[in-house]
Amino acid sequence: MSSSESLFGKKYVLREENPYCVKCYESLYSNTCEECKKPIGCNSRDLSYKDRHWHEDCFKCFQCKRSLVDKPFSTKDEQLLCTECYSNEYSSKCHECKKTIMPGSRKMEHKGNSWHETCFTCQRCQQPIGTKSFIPKDNNNFCVPCYEKQFAMQCVHCKKPITTGGVTYRDQPWHKDCFLCTSCKQQLSGQRFTSRDDFAYCLNCFCNLYAKKCASCTTPISGLGGSKYISFEERQWHNDCFNCKKCSVSLVGRGFLTERDDILCPECGKDI
């Protein structure tokens, strides 16, 4: 404000308790319109968004030029766009109904595809899946109960569906938690096991229950996994236990003599 210019009878603007004539105020403090690059005067409505300013008449959609005053809008590359233009140009299309998913509306996404919340439904029961668990199959999505009814194998033990992590034994499906040793009930999945009379056993239980005992050390001889043993007159020995009773030399692949329950090498057996 020029100190010599009187404001008596004129319109003026107060800023920080100092009066300014309109012309001086606009030249000092008016914002520049983003669209027309002209000052936004005191008589104009100044619309702002993220430190940018527009005249009311300049606040329009970049595409269709319709006014955005008091309407929802979006921005792309610093351009203002009405909701309809933004949706047509940039919004996802629903994988089911092929229509635009409007900004601000809830959408479901899976493997690069998008759905309206109401379009993301189970292929079998047609109910919206929402935030519940689902299982994709053959380009369709199924809620877990429907998938289990239609596709899942049933555990031969508990008769319930197997959805993940099953075990096949003798062409029959089992849950891992159901496939247990018949004797000790330890889970057999991931470890070596064998069977007898169609019942599965861990190696320890099988050996303790059914394996023959070594005539020397009396522990079970499993005979599993290619382990070798010696059999003679209804007695068995581990390979490592088939030794001369007197001198402890290995008799595997060699001649030997017997004296009651003992086995002897020919050298030690000469005095019999």
Sequence and secondary structure as in RCSB ss.txt:
>XXXX:A:sequence
MSSSESLFGKKYVLREENPYCVKCYESLYSNTCEECKKPIGCNSRDLSYKDRHWHEDCFKCFQCKRSLVDKPFST
KDEQLLCTECYSNEYSSKCHECKKTIMPGSRKMEHKGNSWHETCFTCQRCQQPIGTKSFIPKDNNNFCVPCYEKQ
FAMQCVHCKKPITTGGVTYRDQPWHKDCFLCTSCKQQLSGQRFTSRDDFAYCLNCFCNLYAKKCASCTTPISGLG
GSKYISFEERQWHNDCFNCKKCSVSLVGRGFLTERDDILCPECGKDI
>XXXX:A:secstr
  TT   TTS EEEETTEEEEHHHHHHHH  B TTT  B  TTS EEEETTEEEEGGG B TTT  B TTS EEE
ETTEEEEHHHHHHHHS BBTTT  B  TTS EEEETTEEEETTT B TTT  B TTS EEEETTEEEEHHHHHHH
T EE TTT  EE SSEEEETTEEEETTT B TTT  B TTS EEEETTEEEEHHHHHHHHSEEBTTT  EE   T
T  EEEETTEEEEGGG B TTT  B TTS  EEETTEEE TTGGGG 
